[in-house]
């Protein structure tokens, strides 16, 4: 079975589970995952909640992956605010430049070319 087909089947199964059990909020999923992490049996919990073991395992893996990424975050750098301010300024200047280029294009000329006097 292709990955696309597997994802489609997985989404359909998830939708069926949601309609049977009501919506699985992140809070409910967290509670279930914590039960698994505390050692409750996957198959028993699956039967109790009427959710496939594969789905419960998926929630557990997503939960653990999010936890790992949260632990990888670096401490805030004192330069972060200055970097944000400077990026915003670069964005403003870029927009100003683009507006000026468009004005020059619409006027059909080179802004540095010498203009002849009409007298």
Residue pairs with C-beta under 8 A, 6 or more apart in sequence:
1 9
13 52
13 55
14 55
17 24
17 50
17 51
17 52
17 55
18 24
20 50
21 49
21 50
21 51
24 51
29 59
29 63
30 63
32 45
32 49
32 51
32 56
32 59
33 56
33 59
33 60
33 63
35 45
36 42
36 45
36 56
36 60
37 60
42 53
42 56
42 57
43 53
45 56
46 52
46 53
46 56
49 56
104 110
104 111
